[in-house]
Amino acid sequence: MSLSQAQKRAFRSIGHHLDPVVTVSENGASEGVLAELDRALGDHELVKVKLALPDRDDRAAMLDELVAASGAELVQKIGKMALLYRHNPRANPKLSNITRFENHHGRR
């Protein structure tokens, strides 16, 4: 499920206004963190994740692990923030950041 550049651009625009819903600390990707990320992606489809790790290489490795474990796609990474997307065909329109944005801006 590779996103087009236009989709990534649109998702970055939506993601700019989001707050991080999952924070990964030096404890790493525990079962709780992975469960919360899975729940957040299921509900919201597009989520911002904060990687609270001081080392850039550690952040990159953690992000790779999160993407692999969640089945999400990396939309954008800036510093300690990452934007992840995973399509949910049965997403609740009131929770999905994608649907709420499209409905609010008259798209679809």
C-alpha positions in Angstrom: 0.0 0.0 0.0 2.3 2.7 -1.2 1.0 6.2 -0.9 1.3 8.6 -3.8 3.1 11.9 -3.4 -0.3 13.7 -3.5 -1.7 11.5 -0.7 1.4 12.1 1.4 1.1 15.9 0.8 -2.5 15.8 1.9 -1.8 13.7 4.9 1.1 16.0 6.0 -1.3 18.9 5.8 -3.8 17.0 8.1 -1.0 15.8 10.4 0.4 19.2 10.9 -2.5 20.0 13.2 -2.5 16.8 15.2 -1.0 16.2 18.6 1.0 13.1 19.2 -1.2 10.2 20.5 1.7 7.8 21.2 5.0 8.6 22.8 7.9 6.1 22.7 10.5 6.6 25.4 13.8 4.9 26.1 11.7 1.9 27.3 11.1 1.2 23.6 8.2 -0.4 21.9 6.6 -2.3 24.8 3.5 -4.3 24.3 1.5 -1.4 25.8 3.0 1.1 23.3 2.3 -1.3 20.3 -1.2 -1.9 21.5 -1.9 1.8 21.9 -0.4 2.5 18.4 -2.6 -0.2 16.9 -5.7 1.2 18.6 -4.9 4.7 17.5 -4.3 3.7 13.9 -7.5 1.7 13.9 -9.5 4.6 15.2 -7.8 7.6 13.6 -5.9 6.1 10.6 -3.4 9.0 10.6 -1.5 9.5 13.9 1.4 11.5 15.1 4.0 9.6 17.2 6.6 11.3 19.4 9.9 9.4 19.6 11.4 10.7 22.9 14.8 9.2 22.3 17.9 11.4 22.3 19.9 9.6 19.6 18.9 10.0 15.9 19.9 6.4 15.0 17.9 5.1 17.9 14.9 7.1 16.8 15.3 5.7 13.2 15.5 2.1 14.4 12.5 2.6 16.7 10.5 4.1 13.9 11.3 1.2 11.6 10.2 -1.2 14.4 6.9 0.7 14.9 6.2 0.7 11.2 6.9 -3.0 10.8 4.9 -4.0 13.9 1.9 -1.9 13.1 1.6 -2.4 9.4 1.5 1.4 9.0 3.2 3.5 6.4 5.5 6.4 7.3 4.1 9.6 5.9 6.7 12.0 7.4 9.4 12.2 9.9 10.7 15.5 11.3 13.0 15.5 14.3 11.4 13.5 17.1 7.9 13.4 15.4 6.6 10.9 12.9 3.4 10.7 11.1 2.0 7.2 10.4 -0.9 6.1 8.3 -2.8 2.8 8.1 -6.0 2.6 6.1 -9.1 1.2 8.0 -12.0 0.5 5.6 -14.3 0.3 8.6 -13.0 3.5 10.4 -15.5 5.4 12.5 -16.1 8.7 10.5 -16.2 10.6 13.8 -12.8 9.3 14.8 -10.9 9.1 11.6 -8.6 12.1 11.1 -8.8 11.5 7.3 -12.6 11.4 7.1 -13.1 14.3 9.5 -10.8 16.5 7.5 -12.4 15.5 4.2 -15.9 16.1 5.5 -14.9 19.4 7.1 -13.2 20.6 3.9 -15.9 19.4 1.5 -13.9 16.6 -0.2 -14.8 13.1 -1.4 
